[in-house]
Amino acid sequence: MKKKVLVLLADGFEEVEAVTPIDYLCRAGVEVTTAAITDSLIVKGRWGGLKVTADITLAEIAKQGTGGWDAVILPGGMPGAENLAASKETGALLKDMAADGKLVCAICASPAVVLSPLGLIKGKKFTCYPGMEEKAKEGEWSDKRVVVDGNIITSRGAGTAGEFAIAIIKKLLDETAAKKIADAVLL
């Protein structure tokens, strides 16, 4: 059965951290759906030049439940991560996904700003953008570029987005699929 991943987008998201995983996962044959956390399907990137039309809104996802998704990805960037954290619907979805043992993947500020307040990195190793670990109330911070601890995958920032995407592919599919994509993109 084809794996399905949900990418949550909030205004102010870091473009590279969203687009790179979307691209690599699609290349690996994973079905990727983008969801805007607001009522508008148009989501603006952090730097203002990129506007993405999401496939669906988070409100529509909430009606469907988490059963159909194998993973959720949270790009970072500010104020994107803060906007994700402020969304009660985002928090509820993430808690449900984690409780169901689905992959919860966050990069840059999102591990500290979104996952930590929800208790999702408690007792887990994680990484995030340098300095943001101070905002995390729990979890064991690592300076590694990507950290996988159970069903939680975290990464540091835009410069690690490719490695982050490959770690997700490896966990969702297998080592062979991950290596094939890494080789194809010259990572």
JOVENDA-V111098 format. One record per residue. N is the residue number from 1. RES is the residue in three letters. SS is DSSP state (H for helix, E for strand, - for the rest). OMEGA is omega in whole degrees, 0 to 359 (NA if undefined). Layout:
# JOVENDA-V111098
n->N res->RES ss->SS omega->OMEGA
n->N res->RES ss->SS omega->OMEGA
This chain:
# JOVENDA-V111098
n->1 res->MET ss->- omega->182
n->2 res->LYS ss->- omega->178
n->3 res->LYS ss->- omega->182
n->4 res->LYS ss->E omega->182
n->5 res->VAL ss->E omega->178
n->6 res->LEU ss->E omega->176
n->7 res->VAL ss->E omega->180
n->8 res->LEU ss->E omega->182
n->9 res->LEU ss->E omega->176
n->10 res->ALA ss->- omega->177
n->11 res->ASP ss->- omega->181
n->12 res->GLY ss->- omega->179
n->13 res->PHE ss->E omega->176
n->14 res->GLU ss->- omega->188
n->15 res->GLU ss->H omega->183
n->16 res->VAL ss->H omega->183
n->17 res->GLU ss->H omega->176
n->18 res->ALA ss->H omega->187
n->19 res->VAL ss->H omega->181
n->20 res->THR ss->H omega->178
n->21 res->PRO ss->H omega->178
n->22 res->ILE ss->H omega->181
n->23 res->ASP ss->H omega->184
n->24 res->TYR ss->H omega->180
n->25 res->LEU ss->H omega->177
n->26 res->CYS ss->H omega->177
n->27 res->ARG ss->H omega->181
n->28 res->ALA ss->- omega->179
n->29 res->GLY ss->- omega->178
n->30 res->VAL ss->- omega->177
n->31 res->GLU ss->E omega->183
n->32 res->VAL ss->E omega->176
n->33 res->THR ss->E omega->176
n->34 res->THR ss->E omega->181
n->35 res->ALA ss->E omega->175
n->36 res->ALA ss->E omega->181
n->37 res->ILE ss->- omega->177
n->38 res->THR ss->- omega->179
n->39 res->ASP ss->- omega->180
n->40 res->SER ss->- omega->177
n->41 res->LEU ss->- omega->180
n->42 res->ILE ss->E omega->181
n->43 res->VAL ss->E omega->183
n->44 res->LYS ss->E omega->177
n->45 res->GLY ss->E omega->184
n->46 res->ARG ss->- omega->186
n->47 res->TRP ss->- omega->172
n->48 res->GLY ss->- omega->183
n->49 res->GLY ss->- omega->183
n->50 res->LEU ss->- omega->174
n->51 res->LYS ss->E omega->182
n->52 res->VAL ss->E omega->173
n->53 res->THR ss->E omega->181
n->54 res->ALA ss->- omega->180
n->55 res->ASP ss->- omega->189
n->56 res->ILE ss->E omega->174
n->57 res->THR ss->E omega->178
n->58 res->LEU ss->H omega->178
n->59 res->ALA ss->H omega->178
n->60 res->GLU ss->H omega->178
n->61 res->ILE ss->H omega->182
n->62 res->ALA ss->H omega->179
n->63 res->LYS ss->H omega->183
n->64 res->GLN ss->H omega->185
n->65 res->GLY ss->- omega->186
n->66 res->THR ss->- omega->186
n->67 res->GLY ss->- omega->184
n->68 res->GLY ss->- omega->186
n->69 res->TRP ss->- omega->177
n->70 res->ASP ss->- omega->182
n->71 res->ALA ss->E omega->173
n->72 res->VAL ss->E omega->181
n->73 res->ILE ss->E omega->178
n->74 res->LEU ss->E omega->172
n->75 res->PRO ss->- omega->176
n->76 res->GLY ss->- omega->185
n->77 res->GLY ss->- omega->177
n->78 res->MET ss->- omega->13
n->79 res->PRO ss->- omega->183
n->80 res->GLY ss->H omega->181
n->81 res->ALA ss->H omega->178
n->82 res->GLU ss->H omega->178
n->83 res->ASN ss->H omega->175
n->84 res->LEU ss->H omega->182
n->85 res->ALA ss->H omega->181
n->86 res->ALA ss->H omega->183
n->87 res->SER ss->- omega->178
n->88 res->LYS ss->H omega->179
n->89 res->GLU ss->H omega->177
n->90 res->THR ss->H omega->179
n->91 res->GLY ss->H omega->180
n->92 res->ALA ss->H omega->179
n->93 res->LEU ss->H omega->181
n->94 res->LEU ss->H omega->178
n->95 res->LYS ss->H omega->179
n->96 res->ASP ss->H omega->180
n->97 res->MET ss->H omega->180
n->98 res->ALA ss->H omega->180
n->99 res->ALA ss->H omega->179
n->100 res->ASP ss->- omega->180
n->101 res->GLY ss->- omega->178
n->102 res->LYS ss->- omega->178
n->103 res->LEU ss->E omega->174
n->104 res->VAL ss->E omega->189
n->105 res->CYS ss->E omega->183
n->106 res->ALA ss->E omega->183
n->107 res->ILE ss->E omega->174
n->108 res->CYS ss->- omega->181
n->109 res->ALA ss->- omega->187
n->110 res->SER ss->H omega->177
n->111 res->PRO ss->H omega->182
n->112 res->ALA ss->H omega->187
n->113 res->VAL ss->H omega->183
n->114 res->VAL ss->H omega->186
n->115 res->LEU ss->H omega->184
n->116 res->SER ss->H omega->180
n->117 res->PRO ss->H omega->179
n->118 res->LEU ss->H omega->181
n->119 res->GLY ss->- omega->186
n->120 res->LEU ss->- omega->176
n->121 res->ILE ss->- omega->178
n->122 res->LYS ss->- omega->180
n->123 res->GLY ss->- omega->182
n->124 res->LYS ss->- omega->170
n->125 res->LYS ss->E omega->180
n->126 res->PHE ss->E omega->170
n->127 res->THR ss->- omega->180
n->128 res->CYS ss->- omega->178
n->129 res->TYR ss->- omega->182
n->130 res->PRO ss->- omega->181
n->131 res->GLY ss->- omega->180
n->132 res->MET ss->H omega->180
n->133 res->GLU ss->H omega->178
n->134 res->GLU ss->H omega->178
n->135 res->LYS ss->H omega->181
n->136 res->ALA ss->- omega->183
n->137 res->LYS ss->- omega->184
n->138 res->GLU ss->- omega->182
n->139 res->GLY ss->- omega->180
n->140 res->GLU ss->E omega->183
n->141 res->TRP ss->E omega->177
n->142 res->SER ss->- omega->177
n->143 res->ASP ss->- omega->177
n->144 res->LYS ss->- omega->182
n->145 res->ARG ss->- omega->177
n->146 res->VAL ss->E omega->177
n->147 res->VAL ss->E omega->176
n->148 res->VAL ss->E omega->177
n->149 res->ASP ss->E omega->183
n->150 res->GLY ss->- omega->182
n->151 res->ASN ss->- omega->179
n->152 res->ILE ss->E omega->176
n->153 res->ILE ss->E omega->180
n->154 res->THR ss->E omega->181
n->155 res->SER ss->E omega->192
n->156 res->ARG ss->- omega->184
n->157 res->GLY ss->- omega->185
n->158 res->ALA ss->H omega->181
n->159 res->GLY ss->H omega->179
n->160 res->THR ss->H omega->185
n->161 res->ALA ss->H omega->178
n->162 res->GLY ss->H omega->179
n->163 res->GLU ss->H omega->177
n->164 res->PHE ss->H omega->180
n->165 res->ALA ss->H omega->180
n->166 res->ILE ss->H omega->178
n->167 res->ALA ss->H omega->178
n->168 res->ILE ss->H omega->179
n->169 res->ILE ss->H omega->180
n->170 res->LYS ss->H omega->182
n->171 res->LYS ss->H omega->181
n->172 res->LEU ss->H omega->186
n->173 res->LEU ss->- omega->177
n->174 res->ASP ss->- omega->181
n->175 res->GLU ss->H omega->182
n->176 res->THR ss->H omega->179
n->177 res->ALA ss->H omega->180
n->178 res->ALA ss->H omega->181
n->179 res->LYS ss->H omega->181
n->180 res->LYS ss->H omega->180
n->181 res->ILE ss->H omega->179
n->182 res->ALA ss->H omega->178
n->183 res->ASP ss->H omega->184
n->184 res->ALA ss->H omega->181
n->185 res->VAL ss->- omega->179
n->186 res->LEU ss->- omega->179
n->187 res->LEU ss->- omega->NA
